[in-house]
Structures are given as C-alpha cells and as structure tokens.
Amino acid sequence: MALFNRKSNTNANELSFLGHLEALRWHLFRSALAVVLFATLAFVYNNILFDEIIFGPLKQDFLSYRALCKLGHKIGVGDAMCIIVKPQKLQTLSASEQFFNHMWIAFLTGLILGFPVILWELWKFVKPALKDKEVGPVKLFIAIASLLFIIGVLFGYFLLFPMSYNFLINYTVSDSGIVQTNNTFDDYISLISTMTLVAGIIFELPVLVYFLTKLTLLTPQFMRKYRKHAVVVILIIGAIITPSPDVTSQMVVSVPMYLLYELSVFVSAWVLKKNNETT
C-alpha cells in the first residue's frame, strides 16, 4: 500500500512538472510572438525606422543637438554645447550588408518593444507560486524593470550614442589630413545598436543590485564606501564620450549615471532593511 502511494505521489509530481513546462512553453511562445510581430512591423516600415530613427543622429536638426545647444545658451556658455554634425554618406562593402543589417535592426526593435511583454509573461508564470503579500512587490518590480530598460535605451539613443559617434567621427590622429574617416553602414549600425542596448542593460543596475542584496552578496555599506571610486569612473566615461571639453556637456551624461548609482544604493538599503524585518 505504501509503495502504491509513493508511485502515486511520483506520478503527481511528474504531471505537475510537465504541467509547469507546458505553461512555460506557452509563456515563451507568446513572448517570442510579441517580439516577432514588433520586428515584422519594424522591417516593413523600414523608411520610417531608418530615415527617422536610425539615421536621426546624422542630421543637424536631431532633437538632442537642438536641446543641448539651447541648454548651452540658457546657462551662458554660448555655442560650447552645440554639436556640429559632419555631413557624410555611409558606405557598404558587400552586397548583403544592407539586408542583414535591416534584419538585425528589425529584430532589435522587436526585442526592445517586446521587452515589457517578456517581463509580463514572466510575471504571469511565477504569479501562481507567489504568496498574496508577494504579488504586489513582484508586479511593481516587473513594471520598474521595464521602465528602467526603456529609459536606458532612450538615454543611449539620445545622448550616449550621438555624443560618442560625433566624437569618434571627428577624431583625428594628426592635423595633416592624411587619414580620412569614411564610415561604413555596418560599423554605424553596430555602434548604435550596441550603445542603445548596452545602455538599456546598464540601467537595469538597480534590479541587479536588488538581487545581489537579496543574496547577501552586496550591501549598501559597500556601495557607499566605494562611492568616490564610482564617481571617478562615471566622470571618466562622461569625459570620453562627450565631444566638447566643456564641463556642462560632460555633466549631461555623467549626472544620469550618478543618479542611477545612488538609486542602486537606495535599493540595496531598502532590501537590507526588509530582510532584517523578516528575520
């Protein structure tokens, strides 16, 4: 009789495990479907995607350039923050370069737009295993993670990439003019996609800090102790990617990154406090 009960429990556990796998499969399918749908729309409307968005930083009337120039005049530094875009044509070195970059940008657009859907499907998958008091915080966590990722992508697109690209495209190793920069389409796409995606991931730092603090691998004391080191690193990054030696333009990049670090310190302290309350 005991053996029969053990077999029944084993079969129930197997069915439960298979049921979870089936549920996970459908959540993954819906997530992938959302990415594919967004990517398909991006691929079809390629003129809007490339002319208005991807090639936007190549135009002098790009929103970031106009905003930075106005900010410079308002704070009394004149044209120091105005970025003059160097007219250029992007070259392709192979017959397949435009097609495959078109595919890549369409997929990346689908991934970015579908990211909140992916997190929402993840939320729906883990929700049945959560206690009632855990549902609210996890739901808020999903919303915050999605918001941070989108903000990071926008930061990378409107600030990080335009400033870095204009610095690199105008950089010269000598004043002789012997070396000329003729940028390729492939290199441009690689740079803009990498910077926007990496910026989105970097802005997930508070989420990463949340989990590391939960696992007791990170403490707010540690982050406060090395705050000065973090500030130095942030200022160096801001100085590297801004084309102007003006301090104000460097702060435009550095301040959001510093605020992100301070937000992560706050998150770590909050998690530690909650952990102490439950123990």
C-alpha positions in Angstrom: 0.0 0.0 0.0 2.8 2.4 0.9 4.6 1.5 -2.4 1.4 2.3 -4.3 1.2 5.7 -2.5 4.8 6.5 -3.4 4.1 5.7 -7.1 1.0 7.9 -7.0 3.0 10.8 -5.5 5.8 10.3 -8.1 3.2 10.4 -10.9 1.6 13.5 -9.5 5.0 15.3 -9.2 5.8 14.3 -12.8 2.5 15.6 -14.0 3.0 18.8 -12.1 6.5 19.2 -13.5 5.2 18.6 -17.0 2.3 21.0 -16.4 4.8 23.7 -15.4 6.9 23.0 -18.5 3.8 23.3 -20.7 2.8 26.6 -19.1 6.4 27.9 -19.5 6.3 26.9 -23.2 3.2 28.9 -23.8 4.6 32.0 -22.0 7.8 31.7 -24.0 5.8 31.3 -27.2 3.7 34.5 -26.5 6.9 36.4 -25.7 8.6 35.3 -28.9 5.4 36.1 -30.8 5.4 39.6 -29.5 9.0 40.1 -30.5 8.3 38.7 -34.0 5.3 40.9 -34.5 7.1 44.1 -33.5 10.1 43.0 -35.6 7.9 42.4 -38.6 6.4 45.9 -38.3 9.8 47.4 -38.0 11.0 45.5 -41.1 8.0 46.6 -43.2 8.2 50.2 -42.2 11.9 50.4 -42.9 11.8 54.0 -44.3 10.5 55.4 -41.0 12.7 53.1 -38.9 15.9 54.1 -40.7 15.3 57.6 -42.1 13.7 59.0 -39.0 15.2 56.9 -36.1 18.4 55.1 -37.0 19.8 58.0 -39.2 18.3 60.7 -36.9 21.7 61.4 -35.2 23.3 62.1 -38.6 21.0 65.1 -39.1 21.8 68.6 -37.7 18.2 69.1 -36.6 18.3 66.0 -34.4 16.4 66.6 -31.1 19.4 66.1 -28.8 21.6 68.5 -30.7 18.9 71.2 -30.6 18.2 70.6 -26.9 21.9 70.7 -26.0 22.5 73.9 -28.0 19.5 75.6 -26.3 20.7 74.5 -22.9 24.2 75.9 -23.6 22.8 79.3 -24.5 20.4 79.4 -21.5 23.2 78.6 -19.0 25.5 81.2 -20.6 28.2 79.0 -22.2 27.3 80.1 -25.8 27.9 77.5 -28.5 30.1 75.3 -26.3 27.4 72.6 -26.1 26.3 72.9 -29.8 27.3 69.8 -31.8 28.1 70.4 -35.5 27.3 67.3 -37.4 29.8 66.4 -40.1 27.9 65.6 -43.4 28.6 62.1 -44.5 27.5 59.1 -46.5 27.6 55.6 -45.1 29.3 53.1 -47.4 28.5 49.4 -47.8 31.3 47.0 -48.6 29.3 43.9 -49.5 26.1 43.1 -51.4 24.4 41.6 -48.3 25.3 44.3 -45.8 22.1 46.3 -46.1 19.8 43.3 -46.0 21.4 41.7 -42.9 21.6 45.0 -41.0 18.0 45.6 -41.9 17.1 42.2 -40.4 19.2 42.9 -37.3 17.8 46.3 -36.6 14.2 45.0 -37.1 14.9 42.2 -34.6 16.5 44.6 -32.1 13.5 46.9 -32.4 11.2 43.9 -31.8 13.2 42.9 -28.8 13.2 46.4 -27.2 9.4 47.0 -27.8 8.6 43.4 -26.8 10.7 43.6 -23.5 7.8 44.7 -21.4 5.7 41.8 -22.8 8.5 39.3 -22.0 8.6 40.5 -18.4 4.8 40.4 -18.2 4.8 36.8 -19.4 7.4 36.0 -16.8 5.3 37.6 -14.2 2.2 35.5 -15.2 4.4 32.4 -15.0 5.7 33.0 -11.5 2.5 34.5 -10.1 0.8 31.2 -9.1 3.8 30.3 -6.9 3.8 33.6 -5.0 2.1 34.3 -1.7 -0.6 37.1 -1.6 1.8 39.5 0.1 4.4 38.9 -2.6 2.2 39.6 -5.6 2.2 43.4 -5.2 6.0 43.8 -4.9 6.8 41.5 -7.7 4.3 43.2 -10.0 5.9 46.5 -9.1 9.3 45.0 -9.8 8.3 44.0 -13.3 7.0 47.5 -14.1 10.1 49.2 -12.7 12.4 46.8 -14.6 10.6 47.5 -17.9 10.6 51.3 -17.2 14.4 51.3 -16.4 15.2 49.4 -19.6 13.2 51.7 -21.8 14.8 54.8 -20.1 18.2 53.3 -20.6 17.6 52.7 -24.3 16.4 56.3 -24.7 19.4 57.5 -22.9 21.7 55.5 -25.2 19.9 56.7 -28.3 19.5 60.4 -27.5 22.7 61.1 -25.5 25.3 58.3 -25.3 25.4 57.4 -29.0 25.2 60.9 -30.6 27.9 62.3 -28.4 30.2 59.3 -28.8 29.7 59.0 -32.5 30.4 62.6 -33.2 33.5 62.5 -31.1 34.7 59.4 -32.9 33.8 60.5 -36.4 35.7 63.8 -35.9 38.7 62.4 -34.1 42.0 62.6 -35.9 45.4 61.3 -35.0 47.1 64.3 -36.7 46.3 67.6 -38.3 47.9 66.7 -41.6 44.6 65.3 -43.1 46.3 62.2 -44.4 43.9 59.9 -42.7 40.2 60.4 -43.6 37.3 58.6 -41.9 34.8 57.1 -44.3 32.4 55.3 -42.1 30.6 52.1 -43.2 27.0 51.3 -42.8 27.9 48.1 -40.9 30.0 50.0 -38.4 27.4 52.6 -37.8 24.7 50.0 -37.2 27.0 48.1 -34.9 27.8 51.2 -32.9 24.2 52.5 -32.5 22.7 49.1 -31.7 25.4 48.2 -29.2 25.3 51.5 -27.3 21.5 51.6 -27.1 21.2 48.0 -26.0 24.1 48.2 -23.5 22.6 51.4 -22.1 19.3 49.6 -21.6 21.1 46.8 -19.7 23.2 49.2 -17.6 20.0 50.9 -16.5 18.9 47.6 -15.0 21.7 48.1 -12.4 19.1 48.7 -9.6 17.5 45.4 -10.5 20.8 43.6 -10.3 21.6 45.3 -7.0 18.2 44.2 -5.7 19.0 40.5 -6.4 22.6 40.7 -5.2 21.5 42.3 -1.9 18.8 39.7 -1.6 21.5 37.0 -1.9 23.6 38.9 0.7 26.4 39.4 -1.9 26.2 43.2 -1.8 25.5 45.7 0.9 24.7 49.4 0.8 27.7 50.0 3.1 30.0 48.6 0.4 28.4 50.8 -2.3 28.7 53.9 -0.1 32.4 53.0 0.7 33.3 52.9 -2.9 31.0 55.8 -4.0 34.0 58.1 -4.7 35.6 55.4 -7.0 32.2 55.1 -8.8 32.1 58.9 -9.3 35.6 58.9 -10.8 34.7 56.1 -13.2 31.5 57.9 -14.2 33.3 61.2 -14.8 35.9 59.5 -16.9 33.2 57.8 -19.0 31.4 61.2 -19.4 34.7 62.9 -20.4 35.5 60.2 -23.0 32.1 60.1 -24.8 31.4 63.9 -24.9 33.0 65.7 -27.9 33.3 69.0 -26.1 35.8 69.8 -23.3 33.1 71.9 -21.7 32.2 70.5 -18.2 28.4 71.1 -18.7 28.2 68.7 -21.6 30.1 66.1 -19.6 27.6 66.5 -16.8 24.7 65.9 -19.2 26.0 62.3 -19.5 27.5 61.8 -16.1 24.7 63.1 -13.9 22.1 60.5 -15.0 24.7 57.7 -14.5 25.4 59.0 -11.0 21.7 59.2 -10.1 21.4 55.6 -11.3 24.2 54.6 -8.9 22.5 56.5 -6.0 19.2 54.8 -6.8 21.0 51.4 -6.6 22.4 52.4 -3.1 18.9 53.2 -2.0 17.5 49.9 -3.4 20.2 48.0 -1.6 19.5 49.7 1.7 15.8 49.1 1.3 16.2 45.4 0.6 18.6 45.0 3.6 16.0 46.7 5.8 13.3 44.4 4.6 15.5 41.4 5.1 16.2 42.4 8.7 12.5 42.9 9.4 11.6 39.4 8.3 14.4 37.7 10.3 
